[in-house]
Amino acid sequence: MKPFEQFTFYFEDELTSQFVKNYIEYLFNASIANWGNNRTYFLLQGYGDIKNKINQLKQSIVDEKVNLVFIDADKDFVSRKKFLEDFILQSKVDFRFFIFPNDNSPGEIEHLIYDIASKQDVKKCFSHYEKCIEEQGLYIPDIKGKLYAYRESLTPPDRRKDSLNSKIIDYKSDAFNLDSNELTPIKKFLEDVFL
């Protein structure tokens, strides 16, 4: 595995940062020290903010580091990919990128994380809940709400206050299946980058 220090990461949000860190540690049986220190990663204020990181991207190249960008496709994978490819051409700054949930479809990282949530009985409860809400003529929670509820349903009541205040989720816990086939695209991307 290439040394972690050879890379600079750009994430759309903290949740993406934490997931990618946990998955790299799991996939390569590694421990990443100093995550977030010494310009290891930058958080973006939306995908378009990558244009405002031009100086950091260039500095990483000067420092002989590889830039890795992780963003969500949201509703339009094709236009998000085109945006990044056009930015690479216009800025003449090279970086590798992965677009969640699977580097070829619309969606967000939350879709991928919910898909790898391993507690199927808990997920079935959400299906019943959604049906009930829909029958009442109300609005079904979005994927972020479902993921939050899934996480909270697995958090003991005495730890919920800490859980609510914590941005850190341990995706290496048994609540998530990091061997899921849903992770094949990100797994291939990371293996290509790190091996």
N, CA and C atoms as an extended XYZ file, in Angstrom:
585
Properties=species:S:1:pos:R:3:atomname:S:1:resname:S:1:resid:I:1 pbc="F F F"
N         0.841       -1.184        0.000 N   MET     1
C         0.000        0.000        0.000 CA  MET     1
C         0.885        1.247        0.000 C   MET     1
N         0.510        2.204       -0.812 N   LYS     2
C         1.251        3.458       -0.848 CA  LYS     2
C         1.045        4.204        0.469 C   LYS     2
N         2.047        4.922        0.919 N   PRO     3
C         1.897        5.661        2.183 CA  PRO     3
C         0.755        6.670        2.105 C   PRO     3
N        -0.018        6.690        3.141 N   PHE     4
C        -1.171        7.576        3.220 CA  PHE     4
C        -0.774        9.041        3.028 C   PHE     4
N         0.412        9.386        3.460 N   GLU     5
C         0.895       10.765        3.394 CA  GLU     5
C         1.092       11.262        1.962 C   GLU     5
N         1.028       10.356        0.986 N   GLN     6
C         1.201       10.745       -0.413 CA  GLN     6
C        -0.083       11.284       -1.041 C   GLN     6
N        -1.137       11.436       -0.237 N   PHE     7
C        -2.438       11.818       -0.773 CA  PHE     7
C        -3.007       13.018       -0.040 C   PHE     7
N        -3.775       13.819       -0.769 N   THR     8
C        -4.575       14.874       -0.174 CA  THR     8
C        -6.016       14.620       -0.599 C   THR     8
N        -6.902       14.602        0.375 N   PHE     9
C        -8.304       14.272        0.148 CA  PHE     9
C        -9.165       15.532        0.189 C   PHE     9
N       -10.211       15.524       -0.634 N   TYR    10
C       -11.209       16.596       -0.652 CA  TYR    10
C       -12.577       15.927       -0.560 C   TYR    10
N       -13.316       16.260        0.498 N   PHE    11
C       -14.608       15.631        0.758 CA  PHE    11
C       -15.724       16.663        0.754 C   PHE    11
N       -16.878       16.228        0.282 N   GLU    12
C       -18.034       17.124        0.279 CA  GLU    12
C       -18.533       17.410        1.691 C   GLU    12
N       -18.311       16.486        2.618 N   ASP    13
C       -18.753       16.717        3.994 CA  ASP    13
C       -18.017       15.779        4.955 C   ASP    13
N       -18.240       16.003        6.232 N   GLU    14
C       -17.570       15.227        7.282 CA  GLU    14
C       -17.991       13.760        7.265 C   GLU    14
N       -19.258       13.489        6.964 N   LEU    15
C       -19.736       12.115        6.907 CA  LEU    15
C       -18.952       11.328        5.852 C   LEU    15
N       -18.735       11.933        4.699 N   THR    16
C       -17.960       11.277        3.634 CA  THR    16
C       -16.527       11.043        4.089 C   THR    16
N       -15.953       12.027        4.755 N   SER    17
C       -14.595       11.898        5.268 CA  SER    17
C       -14.480       10.707        6.219 C   SER    17
N       -15.392       10.622        7.161 N   GLN    18
C       -15.340        9.548        8.154 CA  GLN    18
C       -15.563        8.186        7.519 C   GLN    18
N       -16.499        8.106        6.576 N   PHE    19
C       -16.756        6.827        5.922 CA  PHE    19
C       -15.525        6.362        5.126 C   PHE    19
N       -14.961        7.251        4.318 N   VAL    20
C       -13.805        6.870        3.495 CA  VAL    20
C       -12.635        6.465        4.384 C   VAL    20
N       -12.389        7.211        5.452 N   LYS    21
C       -11.312        6.860        6.390 CA  LYS    21
C       -11.530        5.455        6.958 C   LYS    21
N       -12.739        5.194        7.478 N   ASN    22
C       -13.037        3.874        8.047 CA  ASN    22
C       -12.899        2.776        7.002 C   ASN    22
N       -13.357        3.043        5.788 N   TYR    23
C       -13.311        2.011        4.759 CA  TYR    23
C       -11.871        1.729        4.314 C   TYR    23
N       -11.066        2.756        4.206 N   ILE    24
C        -9.643        2.547        3.878 CA  ILE    24
C        -8.975        1.708        4.968 C   ILE    24
N        -9.235        2.044        6.212 N   GLU    25
C        -8.651        1.276        7.325 CA  GLU    25
C        -9.094       -0.179        7.270 C   GLU    25
N       -10.365       -0.405        6.997 N   TYR    26
C       -10.896       -1.763        6.925 CA  TYR    26
C       -10.324       -2.512        5.720 C   TYR    26
N       -10.398       -1.883        4.567 N   LEU    27
C       -10.000       -2.531        3.320 CA  LEU    27
C        -8.531       -2.927        3.309 C   LEU    27
N        -7.682       -2.065        3.843 N   PHE    28
C        -6.240       -2.309        3.798 CA  PHE    28
C        -5.666       -2.711        5.152 C   PHE    28
N        -6.540       -2.977        6.109 N   ASN    29
C        -6.104       -3.360        7.457 CA  ASN    29
C        -5.031       -2.394        7.952 C   ASN    29
N        -5.359       -1.117        7.848 N   ALA    30
C        -4.410       -0.061        8.199 CA  ALA    30
C        -5.005        0.841        9.272 C   ALA    30
N        -4.160        1.572        9.917 N   SER    31
C        -4.592        2.588       10.862 CA  SER    31
C        -4.094        3.928       10.346 C   SER    31
N        -5.009        4.860       10.195 N   ILE    32
C        -4.639        6.174        9.678 CA  ILE    32
C        -4.487        7.128       10.852 C   ILE    32
N        -3.258        7.490       11.120 N   ALA    33
C        -2.973        8.451       12.187 CA  ALA    33
C        -3.037        9.862       11.615 C   ALA    33
N        -3.277       10.811       12.463 N   ASN    34
C        -3.266       12.229       12.080 CA  ASN    34
C        -4.279       12.583       10.993 C   ASN    34
N        -5.413       11.900       10.984 N   TRP    35
C        -6.461       12.217       10.010 CA  TRP    35
C        -6.901       13.663       10.221 C   TRP    35
N        -6.796       14.449        9.189 N   GLY    36
C        -7.201       15.844        9.257 CA  GLY    36
C        -6.081       16.796        9.637 C   GLY    36
N        -4.933       16.271       10.040 N   ASN    37
C        -3.798       17.126       10.383 CA  ASN    37
C        -2.896       17.309        9.174 C   ASN    37
N        -2.136       18.359        9.195 N   ASN    38
C        -1.114       18.592        8.163 CA  ASN    38
C        -1.675       18.538        6.745 C   ASN    38
N        -2.807       19.172        6.535 N   ARG    39
C        -3.429       19.255        5.209 CA  ARG    39
C        -3.696       17.879        4.605 C   ARG    39
N        -4.070       16.909        5.431 N   THR    40
C        -4.402       15.585        4.927 CA  THR    40
C        -5.692       15.641        4.121 C   THR    40
N        -6.666       16.397        4.628 N   TYR    41
C        -7.916       16.513        3.879 CA  TYR    41
C        -8.546       17.879        4.074 C   TYR    41
N        -9.411       18.211        3.112 N   PHE    42
C       -10.152       19.464        3.131 CA  PHE    42
C       -11.632       19.150        2.946 C   PHE    42
N       -12.478       19.861        3.667 N   LEU    43
C       -13.915       19.738        3.481 CA  LEU    43
C       -14.366       20.809        2.500 C   LEU    43
N       -15.224       20.407        1.597 N   LEU    44
C       -15.771       21.318        0.606 CA  LEU    44
C       -17.119       21.845        1.074 C   LEU    44
N       -17.454       23.024        0.663 N   GLN    45
C       -18.779       23.589        0.920 CA  GLN    45
C       -19.625       23.332       -0.327 C   GLN    45
N       -19.951       22.071       -0.565 N   GLY    46
C       -20.639       21.683       -1.786 CA  GLY    46
C       -19.629       21.327       -2.862 C   GLY    46
N       -20.078       20.595       -3.853 N   TYR    47
C       -19.154       20.094       -4.879 CA  TYR    47
C       -18.459       21.219       -5.643 C   TYR    47
N       -19.143       22.334       -5.871 N   GLY    48
C       -18.564       23.440       -6.631 CA  GLY    48
C       -17.407       24.119       -5.935 C   GLY    48
N       -17.284       23.897       -4.630 N   ASP    49
C       -16.208       24.510       -3.852 CA  ASP    49
C       -14.826       23.995       -4.246 C   ASP    49
N       -14.775       22.909       -4.999 N   ILE    50
C       -13.475       22.397       -5.438 CA  ILE    50
C       -12.736       23.473       -6.240 C   ILE    50
N       -13.479       24.327       -6.933 N   LYS    51
C       -12.844       25.413       -7.703 CA  LYS    51
C       -12.121       26.397       -6.783 C   LYS    51
N       -12.604       26.528       -5.554 N   ASN    52
C       -11.972       27.433       -4.592 CA  ASN    52
C       -10.751       26.805       -3.917 C   ASN    52
N       -10.503       25.545       -4.200 N   LYS    53
C        -9.366       24.831       -3.601 CA  LYS    53
C        -8.203       24.711       -4.573 C   LYS    53
N        -8.192       25.520       -5.611 N   ILE    54
C        -7.172       25.439       -6.652 CA  ILE    54
C        -5.762       25.560       -6.084 C   ILE    54
N        -5.560       26.474       -5.123 N   ASN    55
C        -4.217       26.633       -4.545 CA  ASN    55
C        -3.788       25.395       -3.770 C   ASN    55
N        -4.718       24.791       -3.017 N   GLN    56
C        -4.393       23.566       -2.282 CA  GLN    56
C        -4.106       22.414       -3.246 C   GLN    56
N        -4.918       22.311       -4.305 N   LEU    57
C        -4.692       21.260       -5.305 CA  LEU    57
C        -3.309       21.397       -5.935 C   LEU    57
N        -2.948       22.623       -6.316 N   LYS    58
C        -1.634       22.867       -6.924 CA  LYS    58
C        -0.504       22.592       -5.944 C   LYS    58
N        -0.686       23.008       -4.686 N   GLN    59
C         0.356       22.780       -3.678 CA  GLN    59
C         0.584       21.287       -3.454 C   GLN    59
N        -0.483       20.523       -3.456 N   SER    60
C        -0.337       19.075       -3.294 CA  SER    60
C         0.496       18.477       -4.412 C   SER    60
N         0.287       18.963       -5.627 N   ILE    61
C         1.065       18.468       -6.759 CA  ILE    61
C         2.533       18.858       -6.599 C   ILE    61
N         2.779       20.090       -6.175 N   VAL    62
C         4.157       20.538       -5.907 CA  VAL    62
C         4.786       19.643       -4.841 C   VAL    62
N         3.997       19.282       -3.836 N   ASP    63
C         4.477       18.413       -2.751 CA  ASP    63
C         4.524       16.942       -3.156 C   ASP    63
N         4.262       16.676       -4.440 N   GLU    64
C         4.270       15.324       -4.998 CA  GLU    64
C         3.235       14.418       -4.349 C   GLU    64
N         2.074       14.981       -4.094 N   LYS    65
C         0.954       14.216       -3.561 CA  LYS    65
C        -0.100       14.019       -4.646 C   LYS    65
N        -0.917       13.012       -4.454 N   VAL    66
C        -2.027       12.737       -5.355 CA  VAL    66
C        -3.292       13.323       -4.733 C   VAL    66
N        -4.034       14.101       -5.513 N   ASN    67
C        -5.297       14.675       -5.054 CA  ASN    67
C        -6.440       13.702       -5.319 C   ASN    67
N        -7.254       13.463       -4.290 N   LEU    68
C        -8.424       12.601       -4.408 CA  LEU    68
C        -9.653       13.393       -3.982 C   LEU    68
N       -10.666       13.414       -4.847 N   VAL    69
C       -11.887       14.176       -4.590 CA  VAL    69
C       -13.067       13.216       -4.485 C   VAL    69
N       -13.870       13.384       -3.427 N   PHE    70
C       -15.046       12.548       -3.190 CA  PHE    70
C       -16.262       13.456       -3.038 C   PHE    70
N       -17.214       13.308       -3.953 N   ILE    71
C       -18.436       14.119       -3.891 CA  ILE    71
C       -19.651       13.243       -4.182 C   ILE    71
N       -20.844       13.799       -3.965 N   ASP    72
C       -22.095       13.111       -4.282 CA  ASP    72
C       -22.549       13.452       -5.688 C   ASP    72
N       -23.209       12.497       -6.323 N   ALA    73
C       -23.814       12.747       -7.630 CA  ALA    73
C       -25.089       13.572       -7.474 C   ALA    73
N       -25.734       13.441       -6.338 N   ASP    74
C       -27.050       14.038       -6.121 CA  ASP    74
C       -27.991       13.552       -7.223 C   ASP    74
N       -28.686       14.437       -7.904 N   LYS    75
C       -29.705       14.004       -8.871 CA  LYS    75
C       -29.165       13.740      -10.270 C   LYS    75
N       -27.907       14.119      -10.542 N   ASP    76
C       -27.415       14.015      -11.914 CA  ASP    76
C       -25.934       13.631      -11.954 C   ASP    76
N       -25.675       12.344      -12.041 N   PHE    77
C       -24.298       11.852      -12.090 CA  PHE    77
C       -23.550       12.407      -13.299 C   PHE    77
N       -24.184       12.403      -14.462 N   VAL    78
C       -23.513       12.798      -15.695 CA  VAL    78
C       -23.019       14.240      -15.614 C   VAL    78
N       -23.859       15.150      -15.137 N   SER    79
C       -23.423       16.554      -15.075 CA  SER    79
C       -22.371       16.761      -13.993 C   SER    79
N       -22.431       16.000      -12.902 N   ARG    80
C       -21.411       16.121      -11.848 CA  ARG    80
C       -20.067       15.657      -12.367 C   ARG    80
N       -20.069       14.544      -13.108 N   LYS    81
C       -18.824       14.035      -13.680 CA  LYS    81
C       -18.262       15.025      -14.698 C   LYS    81
N       -19.124       15.567      -15.546 N   LYS    82
C       -18.699       16.542      -16.545 CA  LYS    82
C       -18.125       17.781      -15.874 C   LYS    82
N       -18.734       18.224      -14.791 N   PHE    83
C       -18.236       19.382      -14.046 CA  PHE    83
C       -16.782       19.142      -13.611 C   PHE    83
N       -16.515       17.976      -13.036 N   LEU    84
C       -15.159       17.669      -12.566 CA  LEU    84
C       -14.176       17.526      -13.729 C   LEU    84
N       -14.582       16.839      -14.770 N   GLU    85
C       -13.699       16.678      -15.934 CA  GLU    85
C       -13.381       18.034      -16.578 C   GLU    85
N       -14.393       18.887      -16.695 N   ASP    86
C       -14.164       20.225      -17.261 CA  ASP    86
C       -13.232       21.042      -16.374 C   ASP    86
N       -13.410       20.920      -15.070 N   PHE    87
C       -12.539       21.659      -14.148 CA  PHE    87
C       -11.089       21.200      -14.273 C   PHE    87
N       -10.872       19.916      -14.408 N   ILE    88
C        -9.506       19.387      -14.593 CA  ILE    88
C        -8.892       19.970      -15.867 C   ILE    88
N        -9.653       19.986      -16.944 N   LEU    89
C        -9.141       20.516      -18.223 CA  LEU    89
C        -8.864       22.014      -18.140 C   LEU    89
N        -9.792       22.768      -17.556 N   GLN    90
C        -9.658       24.225      -17.495 CA  GLN    90
C        -8.554       24.670      -16.538 C   GLN    90
N        -8.458       23.995      -15.403 N   SER    91
C        -7.494       24.412      -14.373 CA  SER    91
C        -6.107       23.826      -14.599 C   SER    91
N        -6.057       22.776      -15.429 N   LYS    92
C        -4.800       22.063      -15.669 CA  LYS    92
C        -4.214       21.504      -14.367 C   LYS    92
N        -5.100       21.169      -13.443 N   VAL    93
C        -4.720       20.549      -12.180 CA  VAL    93
C        -5.296       19.138      -12.177 C   VAL    93
N        -4.438       18.178      -11.950 N   ASP    94
C        -4.870       16.791      -12.011 CA  ASP    94
C        -5.351       16.305      -10.647 C   ASP    94
N        -6.428       15.537      -10.673 N   PHE    95
C        -6.883       14.828       -9.479 CA  PHE    95
C        -7.732       13.646       -9.900 C   PHE    95
N        -7.791       12.670       -9.021 N   ARG    96
C        -8.665       11.507       -9.204 CA  ARG    96
C        -9.932       11.793       -8.441 C   ARG    96
N       -11.051       11.283       -8.917 N   PHE    97
C       -12.303       11.531       -8.204 CA  PHE    97
C       -13.209       10.312       -8.201 C   PHE    97
N       -14.043       10.269       -7.165 N   PHE    98
C       -15.080        9.250       -7.036 CA  PHE    98
C       -16.374        9.977       -6.702 C   PHE    98
N       -17.441        9.610       -7.407 N   ILE    99
C       -18.731       10.249       -7.207 CA  ILE    99
C       -19.682        9.235       -6.567 C   ILE    99
N       -20.096        9.525       -5.351 N   PHE   100
C       -21.012        8.637       -4.628 CA  PHE   100
C       -22.420        8.754       -5.193 C   PHE   100
N       -23.205        7.629       -5.181 N   PRO   101
C       -22.990        6.442       -4.368 CA  PRO   101
C       -22.123        5.349       -4.998 C   PRO   101
N       -22.032        5.289       -6.339 N   ASN   102
C       -21.304        4.168       -6.947 CA  ASN   102
C       -20.506        4.548       -8.199 C   ASN   102
N       -20.252        5.813       -8.384 N   ASP   103
C       -19.466        6.329       -9.508 CA  ASP   103
C       -20.126        6.106      -10.868 C   ASP   103
N       -21.470        5.925      -10.871 N   ASN   104
C       -22.170        5.863      -12.156 CA  ASN   104
C       -23.666        6.124      -12.068 C   ASN   104
N       -24.188        6.485      -10.908 N   SER   105
C       -25.629        6.684      -10.728 CA  SER   105
C       -25.909        7.922       -9.890 C   SER   105
N       -27.119        8.458      -10.013 N   PRO   106
C       -27.495        9.554       -9.120 CA  PRO   106
C       -27.590        9.052       -7.683 C   PRO   106
N       -27.455        9.953       -6.739 N   GLY   107
C       -27.584        9.599       -5.331 CA  GLY   107
C       -26.530       10.279       -4.488 C   GLY   107
N       -26.480        9.857       -3.246 N   GLU   108
C       -25.573       10.438       -2.268 CA  GLU   108
C       -24.889        9.324       -1.492 C   GLU   108
N       -23.870        9.679       -0.750 N   ILE   109
C       -23.185        8.684        0.067 CA  ILE   109
C       -24.148        8.034        1.055 C   ILE   109
N       -25.138        8.788        1.512 N   GLU   110
C       -26.110        8.221        2.456 CA  GLU   110
C       -26.840        7.023        1.854 C   GLU   110
N       -27.087        7.051        0.534 N   HIS   111
C       -27.715        5.896       -0.113 CA  HIS   111
C       -26.824        4.659        0.011 C   HIS   111
N       -25.543        4.832       -0.239 N   LEU   112
C       -24.609        3.720       -0.133 CA  LEU   112
C       -24.531        3.214        1.303 C   LEU   112
N       -24.422        4.116        2.248 N   ILE   113
C       -24.302        3.709        3.650 CA  ILE   113
C       -25.562        2.980        4.107 C   ILE   113
N       -26.726        3.470        3.707 N   TYR   114
C       -27.969        2.790        4.086 CA  TYR   114
C       -28.037        1.410        3.435 C   TYR   114
N       -27.549        1.303        2.192 N   ASP   115
C       -27.562        0.004        1.509 CA  ASP   115
C       -26.671       -1.019        2.204 C   ASP   115
N       -25.593       -0.569        2.851 N   ILE   116
C       -24.692       -1.519        3.529 CA  ILE   116
C       -25.033       -1.677        5.007 C   ILE   116
N       -26.081       -0.983        5.456 N   ALA   117
C       -26.523       -1.167        6.842 CA  ALA   117
C       -26.926       -2.628        7.011 C   ALA   117
N       -26.365       -3.295        7.993 N   SER   118
C       -26.486       -4.752        8.085 CA  SER   118
C       -27.663       -5.251        8.917 C   SER   118
N       -28.300       -4.398        9.661 N   LYS   119
C       -29.415       -4.825       10.512 CA  LYS   119
C       -30.708       -4.805        9.695 C   LYS   119
N       -30.946       -5.903        8.957 N   GLN   120
C       -32.083       -5.968        8.048 CA  GLN   120
C       -33.430       -5.847        8.763 C   GLN   120
N       -33.538       -6.386        9.975 N   ASP   121
C       -34.796       -6.279       10.717 CA  ASP   121
C       -35.134       -4.825       11.016 C   ASP   121
N       -34.115       -4.048       11.347 N   VAL   122
C       -34.331       -2.624       11.612 CA  VAL   122
C       -34.753       -1.922       10.323 C   VAL   122
N       -34.139       -2.257        9.219 N   LYS   123
C       -34.496       -1.641        7.940 CA  LYS   123
C       -35.927       -2.000        7.530 C   LYS   123
N       -36.372       -3.216        7.858 N   LYS   124
C       -37.760       -3.603        7.566 CA  LYS   124
C       -38.731       -2.730        8.352 C   LYS   124
N       -38.360       -2.371        9.561 N   CYS   125
C       -39.215       -1.491       10.366 CA  CYS   125
C       -39.421       -0.158        9.647 C   CYS   125
N       -38.397        0.354        8.995 N   PHE   126
C       -38.524        1.619        8.265 CA  PHE   126
C       -39.510        1.478        7.111 C   PHE   126
N       -39.511        0.321        6.459 N   SER   127
C       -40.454        0.100        5.363 CA  SER   127
C       -41.884        0.169        5.870 C   SER   127
N       -42.144       -0.456        7.015 N   HIS   128
C       -43.488       -0.402        7.616 CA  HIS   128
C       -43.837        1.028        8.021 C   HIS   128
N       -42.879        1.716        8.608 N   TYR   129
C       -43.066        3.098        9.027 CA  TYR   129
C       -43.387        3.991        7.829 C   TYR   129
N       -42.636        3.828        6.751 N   GLU   130
C       -42.870        4.630        5.550 CA  GLU   130
C       -44.256        4.390        4.979 C   GLU   130
N       -44.678        3.129        4.965 N   LYS   131
C       -46.017        2.801        4.456 CA  LYS   131
C       -47.082        3.481        5.315 C   LYS   131
N       -46.911        3.429        6.618 N   CYS   132
C       -47.865        4.054        7.537 CA  CYS   132
C       -47.914        5.572        7.319 C   CYS   132
N       -46.768        6.197        7.203 N   ILE   133
C       -46.685        7.647        6.991 CA  ILE   133
C       -47.363        8.020        5.667 C   ILE   133
N       -47.078        7.235        4.638 N   GLU   134
C       -47.649        7.500        3.317 CA  GLU   134
C       -49.175        7.385        3.342 C   GLU   134
N       -49.682        6.388        4.067 N   GLU   135
C       -51.131        6.210        4.183 CA  GLU   135
C       -51.791        7.392        4.888 C   GLU   135
N       -51.044        8.088        5.711 N   GLN   136
C       -51.566        9.262        6.411 CA  GLN   136
C       -51.490       10.520        5.543 C   GLN   136
N       -50.939       10.387        4.346 N   GLY   137
C       -50.800       11.532        3.449 CA  GLY   137
C       -49.655       12.458        3.852 C   GLY   137
N       -48.723       11.931        4.632 N   LEU   138
C       -47.583       12.722        5.089 CA  LEU   138
C       -46.366       12.440        4.217 C   LEU   138
N       -45.270       13.119        4.517 N   TYR   139
C       -44.058       12.999        3.711 CA  TYR   139
C       -43.086       12.015        4.338 C   TYR   139
N       -42.565       11.157        3.505 N   ILE   140
C       -41.601       10.151        3.958 CA  ILE   140
C       -40.257       10.831        4.178 C   ILE   140
N       -39.576       10.507        5.287 N   PRO   141
C       -38.253       11.096        5.533 CA  PRO   141
C       -37.283       10.777        4.398 C   PRO   141
N       -36.359       11.695        4.146 N   ASP   142
C       -35.352       11.456        3.112 CA  ASP   142
C       -34.302       10.475        3.628 C   ASP   142
N       -33.354       10.145        2.790 N   ILE   143
C       -32.341        9.147        3.128 CA  ILE   143
C       -31.499        9.569        4.334 C   ILE   143
N       -31.261       10.851        4.501 N   LYS   144
C       -30.478       11.313        5.651 CA  LYS   144
C       -31.235       11.047        6.947 C   LYS   144
N       -32.554       11.259        6.915 N   GLY   145
C       -33.382       10.980        8.085 CA  GLY   145
C       -33.418        9.494        8.408 C   GLY   145
N       -33.505        8.668        7.377 N   LYS   146
C       -33.515        7.218        7.587 CA  LYS   146
C       -32.188        6.741        8.176 C   LYS   146
N       -31.100        7.259        7.644 N   LEU   147
C       -29.785        6.853        8.132 CA  LEU   147
C       -29.590        7.292        9.580 C   LEU   147
N       -30.021        8.506        9.884 N   TYR   148
C       -29.938        9.010       11.261 CA  TYR   148
C       -30.758        8.116       12.198 C   TYR   148
N       -31.988        7.777       11.795 N   ALA   149
C       -32.849        6.939       12.637 CA  ALA   149
C       -32.247        5.540       12.809 C   ALA   149
N       -31.662        5.004       11.750 N   TYR   150
C       -31.015        3.687       11.837 CA  TYR   150
C       -29.900        3.735       12.875 C   TYR   150
N       -29.071        4.729       12.763 N   ARG   151
C       -27.945        4.866       13.694 CA  ARG   151
C       -28.430        5.027       15.130 C   ARG   151
N       -29.419        5.873       15.332 N   GLU   152
C       -29.923        6.118       16.679 CA  GLU   152
C       -30.617        4.892       17.264 C   GLU   152
N       -31.256        4.083       16.408 N   SER   153
C       -31.940        2.889       16.912 CA  SER   153
C       -30.956        1.861       17.452 C   SER   153
N       -29.701        1.978       17.068 N   LEU   154
C       -28.668        1.047       17.527 CA  LEU   154
C       -27.795        1.640       18.642 C   LEU   154
N       -28.124        2.861       19.059 N   THR   155
C       -27.356        3.537       20.107 CA  THR   155
C       -28.083        3.409       21.433 C   THR   155
N       -27.443        2.843       22.452 N   PRO   156
C       -28.098        2.717       23.758 CA  PRO   156
C       -28.535        4.092       24.278 C   PRO   156
N       -29.694        4.142       24.964 N   PRO   157
C       -30.225        5.425       25.442 CA  PRO   157
C       -29.228        6.254       26.250 C   PRO   157
N       -28.402        5.607       27.058 N   ASP   158
C       -27.453        6.359       27.887 CA  ASP   158
C       -26.300        6.953       27.072 C   ASP   158
N       -26.168        6.554       25.800 N   ARG   159
C       -25.102        7.093       24.960 CA  ARG   159
C       -25.629        7.999       23.852 C   ARG   159
N       -26.942        8.195       23.812 N   ARG   160
C       -27.520        8.977       22.718 CA  ARG   160
C       -27.111       10.433       22.747 C   ARG   160
N       -26.970       11.017       23.908 N   LYS   161
C       -26.566       12.421       23.972 CA  LYS   161
C       -25.192       12.581       23.323 C   LYS   161
N       -24.266       11.690       23.657 N   ASP   162
C       -22.936       11.734       23.048 CA  ASP   162
C       -23.017       11.454       21.554 C   ASP   162
N       -23.889       10.517       21.180 N   SER   163
C       -24.032       10.149       19.777 CA  SER   163
C       -24.572       11.316       18.959 C   SER   163
N       -25.520       12.044       19.525 N   LEU   164
C       -26.104       13.179       18.810 CA  LEU   164
C       -25.078       14.275       18.577 C   LEU   164
N       -24.177       14.439       19.540 N   ASN   165
C       -23.178       15.488       19.430 CA  ASN   165
C       -21.949       15.057       18.643 C   ASN   165
N       -21.825       13.782       18.398 N   SER   166
C       -20.642       13.259       17.722 CA  SER   166
C       -20.862       13.191       16.217 C   SER   166
N       -19.877       13.646       15.459 N   LYS   167
C       -19.922       13.505       14.017 CA  LYS   167
C       -19.283       12.188       13.603 C   LYS   167
N       -18.736       11.480       14.563 N   ILE   168
C       -17.984       10.270       14.246 CA  ILE   168
C       -18.886        9.044       14.361 C   ILE   168
N       -18.951        8.289       13.296 N   ILE   169
C       -19.679        7.029       13.249 CA  ILE   169
C       -18.652        5.963       12.922 C   ILE   169
N       -18.693        4.861       13.637 N   ASP   170
C       -17.751        3.784       13.347 CA  ASP   170
C       -18.384        2.842       12.333 C   ASP   170
N       -18.034        3.017       11.088 N   TYR   171
C       -18.582        2.179       10.035 CA  TYR   171
C       -17.979        0.778       10.051 C   TYR   171
N       -16.953        0.576       10.877 N   LYS   172
C       -16.358       -0.751       10.999 CA  LYS   172
C       -17.120       -1.613       12.010 C   LYS   172
N       -18.171       -1.067       12.625 N   SER   173
C       -18.972       -1.828       13.586 CA  SER   173
C       -19.855       -2.831       12.843 C   SER   173
N       -20.476       -3.728       13.597 N   ASP   174
C       -21.329       -4.735       12.962 CA  ASP   174
C       -22.646       -4.148       12.439 C   ASP   174
N       -22.871       -2.871       12.611 N   ALA   175
C       -24.071       -2.220       12.075 CA  ALA   175
C       -23.969       -2.002       10.564 C   ALA   175
N       -22.754       -2.172       10.025 N   PHE   176
C       -22.528       -1.956        8.593 CA  PHE   176
C       -21.716       -3.110        8.025 C   PHE   176
N       -22.056       -3.519        6.820 N   ASN   177
C       -21.370       -4.626        6.160 CA  ASN   177
C       -20.353       -4.068        5.164 C   ASN   177
N       -19.114       -3.990        5.580 N   LEU   178
C       -18.066       -3.440        4.717 CA  LEU   178
C       -17.562       -4.446        3.684 C   LEU   178
N       -18.170       -5.637        3.665 N   ASP   179
C       -17.875       -6.619        2.626 CA  ASP   179
C       -18.990       -6.671        1.576 C   ASP   179
N       -19.936       -5.775        1.671 N   SER   180
C       -21.083       -5.749        0.762 CA  SER   180
C       -20.646       -5.522       -0.681 C   SER   180
N       -21.346       -6.177       -1.607 N   ASN   181
C       -21.095       -5.959       -3.033 CA  ASN   181
C       -21.398       -4.524       -3.451 C   ASN   181
N       -22.212       -3.826       -2.669 N   GLU   182
C       -22.520       -2.421       -2.963 CA  GLU   182
C       -21.254       -1.561       -2.941 C   GLU   182
N       -20.240       -2.030       -2.241 N   LEU   183
C       -18.993       -1.267       -2.104 CA  LEU   183
C       -17.970       -1.581       -3.205 C   LEU   183
N       -18.310       -2.451       -4.123 N   THR   184
C       -17.361       -2.839       -5.170 CA  THR   184
C       -16.794       -1.636       -5.936 C   THR   184
N       -17.611       -0.667       -6.359 N   PRO   185
C       -17.022        0.466       -7.098 CA  PRO   185
C       -16.006        1.271       -6.285 C   PRO   185
N       -16.316        1.590       -5.034 N   ILE   186
C       -15.360        2.364       -4.214 CA  ILE   186
C       -14.157        1.495       -3.857 C   ILE   186
N       -14.374        0.214       -3.664 N   LYS   187
C       -13.265       -0.699       -3.377 CA  LYS   187
C       -12.285       -0.724       -4.545 C   LYS   187
N       -12.795       -0.868       -5.761 N   LYS   188
C       -11.927       -0.901       -6.946 CA  LYS   188
C       -11.176        0.430       -7.105 C   LYS   188
N       -11.888        1.537       -6.876 N   PHE   189
C       -11.257        2.848       -6.979 CA  PHE   189
C       -10.104        2.966       -5.986 C   PHE   189
N       -10.337        2.609       -4.734 N   LEU   190
C        -9.302        2.743       -3.695 CA  LEU   190
C        -8.140        1.777       -3.931 C   LEU   190
N        -8.440        0.563       -4.369 N   GLU   191
C        -7.354       -0.372       -4.661 CA  GLU   191
C        -6.492        0.143       -5.808 C   GLU   191
N        -7.123        0.716       -6.809 N   ASP   192
C        -6.378        1.272       -7.927 CA  ASP   192
C        -5.477        2.423       -7.475 C   ASP   192
N        -5.970        3.217       -6.543 N   VAL   193
C        -5.223        4.393       -6.060 CA  VAL   193
C        -4.100        3.983       -5.107 C   VAL   193
N        -4.394        3.088       -4.169 N   PHE   194
C        -3.456        2.802       -3.083 CA  PHE   194
C        -2.508        1.637       -3.335 C   PHE   194
N        -2.848        0.751       -4.248 N   LEU   195
C        -1.991       -0.428       -4.451 CA  LEU   195
C        -1.089       -0.269       -5.660 C   LEU   195
